[in-house]
């Protein structure tokens, strides 16, 4: 009877970098993947070109990622994290939540203008890795709803359905980012954020 190979130890199967050098390599590969997928899309993108863009050997790529889908999934999660890390501090630094919404949208638009690949990558993930696509939006919405409820507790916003409000504001921001971040950079992000802020704070009802 042929003897089976022993299972890989957990440490060998886990490709999370544990050294500063490994973290730098993964960062370089993810940035290269963002450029490759942003330019060519998932299906036309290739591991060879990602490695070439990153300036690493193919073997180095496979040290950290098992496949093209694996690096794409990691990229979706990474870009989602980058958006949160860029936007949330602007919201928290504002004197109140309504001001934070305005500052957060302006920061999001600035991020999109320097990371235009974000939209193509997130949109393609709906077909390549639907669970990652869903996780991106659901995780953002859950955090958003929680933060709105906390703002209500501080008396900074009115009471309401936090889930509906979170998804509504997210939807507005996503399409504002598409229009004024990806397609058109002629208007200042501050002006766009101010117009959206007026809608959030005052609504569409006529003023009396």
CORCOR-V473529 format. One record per pair of residues at least 4 apart in sequence whose ideal C-beta (glycine too) atoms are under 8 Angstrom apart, sorted by the first residue. I is the first residue (numbers start at 1). J is the second residue. D is the distance in Angstrom with one decimal. If there is no record, write none. Layout:
i = [I | I]
j = [J | J]
d = [D | D]
This chain:
i = [8 | 8 | 9 | 10 | 15 | 15 | 15 | 15 | 17 | 17 | 17 | 17 | 17 | 17 | 18 | 19 | 20 | 21 | 22 | 22 | 23 | 24 | 25 | 25 | 25 | 25 | 25 | 26 | 26 | 27 | 28 | 28 | 28 | 28 | 29 | 29 | 29 | 29 | 29 | 29 | 29 | 29 | 29 | 29 | 30 | 30 | 30 | 30 | 30 | 31 | 31 | 32 | 32 | 32 | 32 | 32 | 33 | 33 | 33 | 33 | 33 | 33 | 33 | 34 | 34 | 34 | 34 | 34 | 34 | 35 | 35 | 35 | 36 | 36 | 36 | 36 | 36 | 36 | 37 | 37 | 37 | 37 | 37 | 37 | 37 | 37 | 37 | 38 | 38 | 38 | 38 | 39 | 39 | 40 | 40 | 40 | 40 | 41 | 41 | 41 | 42 | 42 | 42 | 42 | 45 | 45 | 45 | 46 | 46 | 47 | 47 | 47 | 47 | 47 | 47 | 48 | 48 | 49 | 50 | 50 | 50 | 51 | 51 | 51 | 51 | 51 | 54 | 56 | 56 | 57 | 58 | 59 | 60 | 61 | 61 | 62 | 65 | 65 | 65 | 66 | 67 | 68 | 69 | 69 | 69 | 70 | 71 | 72 | 72 | 72 | 72 | 72 | 73 | 73 | 73 | 73 | 74 | 75 | 75 | 76 | 76 | 76 | 76 | 76 | 76 | 76 | 76 | 77 | 77 | 77 | 77 | 78 | 79 | 79 | 79 | 79 | 79 | 80 | 80 | 80 | 80 | 80 | 80 | 81 | 82 | 82 | 82 | 83 | 83 | 83 | 83 | 83 | 84 | 84 | 84 | 85 | 86 | 86 | 86 | 86 | 87 | 87 | 87 | 87 | 87 | 88 | 88 | 89 | 90 | 90 | 90 | 90 | 90 | 90 | 91 | 91 | 91 | 91 | 91 | 91 | 92 | 93 | 93 | 94 | 94 | 94 | 94 | 94 | 95 | 96 | 96 | 96 | 97 | 97 | 97 | 97 | 97 | 97 | 97 | 98 | 98 | 98 | 98 | 98 | 98 | 99 | 100 | 101 | 101 | 101 | 101 | 101 | 102 | 102 | 102 | 102 | 102 | 103 | 103 | 104 | 105 | 105 | 105 | 105 | 105 | 105 | 105 | 105 | 106 | 106 | 106 | 106 | 106 | 107 | 108 | 108 | 108 | 108 | 109 | 109 | 109 | 109 | 109 | 109 | 109 | 109 | 110 | 110 | 111 | 111 | 111 | 112 | 112 | 112 | 112 | 112 | 112 | 113 | 113 | 113 | 113 | 116 | 116 | 116 | 117 | 118 | 119 | 119 | 119 | 119 | 120 | 121 | 122 | 122 | 122 | 124 | 125 | 125 | 125 | 125 | 125 | 126 | 126 | 129 | 130 | 131 | 132 | 133 | 134 | 135 | 136 | 137 | 137 | 138 | 139 | 140 | 140 | 141 | 141 | 141 | 141 | 141 | 142 | 142 | 143 | 144 | 144 | 144 | 144 | 145 | 145 | 145 | 145 | 145 | 146 | 146 | 147 | 148 | 148 | 148 | 148 | 148 | 148 | 149 | 149 | 150 | 151 | 151 | 152 | 152 | 152 | 152 | 152 | 152 | 160 | 160 | 161 | 162 | 163 | 164 | 165 | 166 | 167 | 168 | 169 | 169 | 170 | 171 | 172 | 172 | 172 | 173 | 173 | 174 | 175 | 176 | 176 | 176 | 176 | 177 | 177 | 178 | 178 | 179 | 179 | 180 | 180 | 180 | 180 | 180 | 181 | 187 | 187 | 188 | 189 | 190 | 191 | 192 | 193 | 194 | 195 | 196 | 197 | 198 | 199 | 199 | 202]
j = [12 | 13 | 13 | 14 | 63 | 64 | 65 | 66 | 21 | 22 | 23 | 25 | 26 | 64 | 22 | 23 | 24 | 25 | 26 | 64 | 27 | 28 | 29 | 56 | 60 | 63 | 64 | 30 | 64 | 31 | 32 | 54 | 55 | 56 | 33 | 50 | 51 | 54 | 56 | 60 | 61 | 64 | 65 | 71 | 34 | 71 | 74 | 75 | 78 | 35 | 54 | 36 | 50 | 51 | 53 | 54 | 37 | 45 | 50 | 71 | 72 | 74 | 75 | 38 | 75 | 79 | 115 | 117 | 121 | 39 | 53 | 117 | 40 | 45 | 46 | 49 | 50 | 53 | 41 | 42 | 45 | 72 | 75 | 117 | 120 | 121 | 124 | 116 | 117 | 120 | 121 | 45 | 117 | 44 | 45 | 46 | 49 | 45 | 120 | 124 | 68 | 72 | 124 | 128 | 49 | 50 | 68 | 50 | 68 | 51 | 58 | 61 | 67 | 68 | 71 | 52 | 58 | 53 | 54 | 61 | 71 | 56 | 57 | 58 | 60 | 61 | 61 | 60 | 61 | 61 | 62 | 63 | 64 | 65 | 71 | 66 | 70 | 71 | 74 | 70 | 71 | 72 | 73 | 128 | 129 | 74 | 75 | 76 | 121 | 125 | 128 | 129 | 77 | 125 | 129 | 132 | 78 | 79 | 121 | 80 | 121 | 122 | 125 | 129 | 132 | 133 | 136 | 81 | 132 | 135 | 136 | 82 | 83 | 115 | 118 | 121 | 122 | 84 | 122 | 135 | 136 | 139 | 140 | 85 | 86 | 111 | 115 | 87 | 108 | 111 | 118 | 140 | 88 | 140 | 143 | 89 | 90 | 107 | 108 | 111 | 91 | 104 | 107 | 108 | 111 | 92 | 104 | 93 | 94 | 100 | 103 | 104 | 106 | 107 | 97 | 100 | 101 | 103 | 104 | 147 | 100 | 100 | 103 | 99 | 100 | 102 | 103 | 104 | 99 | 100 | 151 | 156 | 101 | 147 | 148 | 151 | 154 | 156 | 157 | 102 | 156 | 157 | 197 | 200 | 201 | 103 | 104 | 105 | 169 | 196 | 197 | 200 | 106 | 193 | 194 | 196 | 197 | 107 | 193 | 108 | 109 | 173 | 176 | 189 | 192 | 193 | 196 | 197 | 110 | 189 | 190 | 192 | 193 | 111 | 112 | 173 | 177 | 181 | 113 | 176 | 177 | 180 | 181 | 189 | 192 | 193 | 114 | 189 | 115 | 118 | 181 | 116 | 118 | 119 | 177 | 181 | 182 | 181 | 182 | 185 | 189 | 120 | 181 | 182 | 121 | 122 | 123 | 177 | 178 | 182 | 124 | 125 | 126 | 133 | 136 | 128 | 129 | 130 | 132 | 133 | 136 | 130 | 133 | 133 | 134 | 135 | 136 | 137 | 138 | 139 | 140 | 141 | 170 | 142 | 143 | 144 | 170 | 145 | 163 | 166 | 167 | 170 | 146 | 166 | 147 | 148 | 166 | 169 | 170 | 149 | 162 | 163 | 165 | 166 | 150 | 162 | 151 | 152 | 157 | 160 | 162 | 165 | 166 | 153 | 162 | 154 | 156 | 157 | 156 | 157 | 158 | 159 | 160 | 162 | 164 | 165 | 165 | 166 | 167 | 168 | 169 | 170 | 171 | 172 | 173 | 200 | 174 | 175 | 176 | 196 | 199 | 177 | 196 | 178 | 179 | 180 | 181 | 192 | 196 | 181 | 182 | 182 | 183 | 183 | 184 | 184 | 185 | 187 | 189 | 192 | 185 | 191 | 192 | 192 | 193 | 194 | 195 | 196 | 197 | 198 | 199 | 200 | 201 | 202 | 203 | 204 | 207]
d = [4.6 | 5.0 | 7.3 | 6.0 | 7.4 | 5.3 | 7.0 | 7.7 | 8.0 | 3.0 | 4.6 | 7.1 | 5.1 | 6.9 | 6.3 | 6.9 | 6.4 | 6.5 | 6.3 | 7.4 | 6.3 | 6.4 | 6.4 | 6.6 | 6.5 | 7.9 | 6.7 | 6.2 | 5.3 | 6.4 | 6.3 | 4.7 | 7.2 | 6.9 | 6.2 | 6.6 | 7.7 | 4.9 | 6.6 | 7.9 | 6.3 | 6.3 | 7.1 | 6.7 | 6.5 | 7.3 | 6.5 | 5.6 | 5.3 | 6.7 | 7.4 | 6.2 | 5.0 | 7.6 | 3.7 | 3.7 | 5.9 | 7.6 | 5.1 | 5.0 | 7.0 | 8.0 | 5.0 | 5.6 | 6.0 | 7.1 | 7.6 | 5.0 | 6.8 | 6.2 | 5.7 | 6.9 | 6.0 | 4.5 | 7.3 | 5.4 | 4.9 | 6.0 | 6.4 | 5.6 | 4.8 | 6.5 | 6.8 | 6.7 | 7.1 | 5.4 | 7.2 | 6.8 | 2.5 | 5.5 | 6.2 | 8.0 | 7.6 | 4.2 | 4.6 | 8.0 | 7.7 | 6.3 | 6.8 | 6.2 | 7.6 | 5.9 | 4.9 | 5.0 | 6.8 | 7.0 | 7.0 | 6.8 | 7.4 | 6.2 | 6.8 | 5.9 | 7.9 | 5.5 | 7.6 | 6.3 | 6.7 | 6.1 | 6.2 | 6.7 | 6.8 | 5.3 | 6.6 | 5.2 | 7.2 | 4.8 | 7.6 | 4.0 | 6.2 | 7.4 | 6.7 | 6.6 | 7.4 | 6.0 | 7.6 | 7.1 | 4.5 | 4.2 | 6.7 | 4.6 | 7.4 | 6.2 | 6.2 | 6.7 | 6.7 | 6.4 | 6.2 | 6.7 | 7.7 | 7.2 | 6.0 | 6.5 | 6.7 | 7.9 | 5.1 | 5.1 | 6.0 | 6.2 | 6.2 | 6.4 | 6.4 | 6.7 | 4.8 | 6.5 | 4.6 | 7.1 | 6.1 | 6.4 | 6.7 | 7.7 | 7.6 | 6.3 | 6.5 | 7.3 | 5.6 | 6.2 | 7.0 | 6.8 | 8.0 | 8.0 | 4.5 | 6.9 | 7.0 | 6.1 | 6.1 | 7.6 | 7.4 | 6.0 | 7.0 | 6.2 | 7.3 | 7.8 | 5.4 | 7.1 | 7.5 | 7.6 | 7.9 | 6.0 | 7.6 | 4.8 | 6.5 | 4.9 | 4.9 | 5.1 | 6.9 | 6.1 | 7.5 | 5.9 | 7.1 | 7.3 | 4.3 | 5.2 | 7.4 | 4.1 | 7.7 | 3.8 | 7.2 | 6.3 | 4.2 | 7.6 | 7.0 | 7.8 | 7.1 | 4.0 | 3.7 | 7.5 | 4.9 | 7.9 | 5.5 | 6.8 | 7.9 | 4.8 | 6.6 | 7.8 | 7.4 | 3.7 | 7.6 | 4.1 | 5.4 | 7.1 | 6.8 | 6.9 | 7.0 | 6.8 | 5.2 | 6.3 | 5.8 | 6.4 | 7.1 | 7.8 | 6.3 | 5.6 | 6.6 | 4.9 | 6.6 | 7.4 | 3.9 | 6.3 | 7.4 | 6.3 | 6.4 | 5.7 | 6.8 | 7.9 | 7.3 | 4.4 | 5.5 | 7.4 | 6.5 | 4.6 | 5.6 | 7.5 | 3.9 | 6.4 | 6.4 | 5.8 | 6.0 | 7.7 | 6.5 | 6.8 | 6.0 | 5.9 | 5.0 | 4.0 | 6.2 | 7.0 | 6.9 | 5.5 | 5.8 | 7.8 | 7.9 | 6.8 | 6.1 | 7.5 | 4.4 | 3.0 | 6.3 | 5.1 | 8.0 | 5.8 | 7.6 | 7.9 | 7.4 | 5.3 | 5.5 | 6.1 | 5.9 | 7.4 | 6.0 | 5.6 | 6.1 | 6.5 | 7.9 | 6.8 | 6.3 | 5.6 | 5.0 | 7.5 | 5.2 | 4.1 | 7.2 | 5.9 | 4.4 | 6.4 | 6.2 | 6.1 | 6.5 | 7.3 | 5.7 | 5.8 | 6.7 | 6.0 | 7.2 | 6.2 | 6.6 | 6.1 | 6.3 | 6.2 | 7.2 | 4.8 | 5.5 | 6.0 | 6.5 | 7.8 | 6.3 | 6.4 | 3.8 | 6.9 | 6.4 | 6.5 | 4.0 | 5.2 | 7.3 | 4.0 | 6.5 | 7.5 | 6.4 | 6.6 | 6.3 | 8.0 | 4.9 | 5.8 | 6.2 | 6.7 | 5.0 | 6.8 | 4.3 | 4.7 | 7.2 | 5.2 | 7.3 | 5.8 | 7.9 | 8.0 | 7.4 | 5.4 | 6.2 | 6.0 | 6.5 | 6.0 | 6.2 | 6.2 | 6.1 | 6.6 | 6.3 | 6.9 | 6.2 | 6.7 | 6.1 | 6.4 | 7.7 | 6.1 | 7.7 | 6.6 | 6.2 | 5.7 | 7.5 | 6.2 | 6.3 | 4.2 | 7.0 | 5.3 | 6.5 | 5.5 | 6.1 | 5.6 | 7.3 | 6.0 | 7.2 | 5.1 | 7.5 | 5.6 | 5.8 | 7.2 | 6.0 | 6.3 | 6.7 | 6.5 | 6.0 | 6.7 | 7.0 | 6.4 | 5.9 | 5.4 | 7.0 | 7.1 | 7.3]
